[in-house]
Every structure is written in structure tokens, then in C-alpha cells.
């Protein structure tokens, strides 16, 4: 299994660090975020990865070229930051034909057993989303019988997004998305159709859209499952105050 690491973002919540470096190279416990992710992938049996780049792209590419942990290719988004959905479609040449591939945000550190997560993927799944019981204002909604994605809700505003007009969030399982998912490589044709139907090629040569918008649009037609991880320790290193939390988590994991 290959992995696509989302590392192209601007990292605005990590300013002023990201005024001079990309989020991927922000050090946590003496090691860049991207190295934490790649070493975890390597330990889980993943031996090839693709990293998308935009913000301080040259710095990320230089780090990739100098590392010897695993074979890493670069999906270049220097001209335009394509967001997560567009980033997946843009990386198609590196991932098509691999059967399925993992997507991992570069700023997510966790104790996830990636091999276990891969074993949970069903044959008919277009996508499998790692979710957990984590307190947040925005939840994915799943059918409690099948764990198929049915929608999304913001519990603070009451907003609900779903292809099912009569969906009752209170009858769904509410879980938080982790930023880690596994996709079938059949997803590329579906992404392409979605982007063309939405007119996303009209403004740019490469479409720009969030992957979650895509999931919520097509989950009524395709199998998008949630897999709940028990006892998941996850840190989203998206803000300055989470770096210290992440470092404590890493030290805890190293001592176990």
C-alpha cells in the first residue's frame, strides 16, 4: 500500500513558525512532522509515499531528496494549492493502479495501528475513514447498522449536510474524523466525474476542492465507511499550543 501525505497547506495556525518554513518541517520532539509520519508508515510496512507540496515547496522537496527512510515522490502544487480533494486527483499519476492507498495529514500524530486499520477495509469500499469518539463541534454521521457515511453536522450551528434530505442526525452515530483514510484507486474516475459535473475545471486546469465535500456529495451512491478506533491517542499539530501536547504524547509512546 502506498500513502499520500498531505503536506501542501499554508499552516496559518502555526504562524509565526510557518512564516519561514513549511508545516511539514515544523520540529516536534527534535524531528520534523513529516519525518514522524514517514517513520510511522515505514514501521507499518508502507514503503512508498507521495507528498504534495505548495508552501515552501522547495524546502519540502529538498528534505524528501535528502532522506533515506523510504521511496518518496513529490506531487507538485506550486502553481495552485488544490485543497485535499484536488490534491488527491492531482496525485493520480503516482497512485493509480496500486489497488488502495492511505491518506495521512502531515500534522496528525497518533498511536494508530495502520495495519489494523488496513485490515478493516471492506472490498466494496470506495473510501474508509478513521473516526473516533473525540469532542468536537463537527461530526460525521454514520448509519448505526452499516457504518456507512450518511452526512455531516455542526452541533453548534445545527447545520446538516447530507445527500439524504430527511436525515435525522439524532438517529446517526456521530464521530470525529481523524484526517486518516484509505481510498480505493477506483476513486479517481469518481473524483474526475465529480469535478467536471461541479464545473471545477472551468476556472483552473486542475480542480480545487476539499475531499470532504466530495465524500458528502457521493456517499449516497458509493460505499464510504467509517472505522472507529478505540483508545486512539491523536494530536492535530495545527496550532502552536499543540506542539507541546504532541511532544508529551511522543515521549509517552516511546516509554511504552
Secondary structure, 3 states (H helix, E strand, C coil): CEEEEECCCCCHHHCCHHHCCCHHHCEECCEEHHHHHHHHHHHCCCCEEEEEECCCHHHHHHHHHHCCCCEEEEEECCCCCCHHHHHHHHCHHHHCCCCEEEEEECCEEECCCHHHHHHCCCCCCCEEEEEECCCCCEEEEECCCCCEEEEEEECCCCEEECCCCCCCHHHCEEEEEEEEEEEECCHHHHHHHHHHHCCCCCCCCCCCCCHHHHHHHHCCCCCEEEEECCCCCEEECCCHHHHHHHHHHHHHHHHC
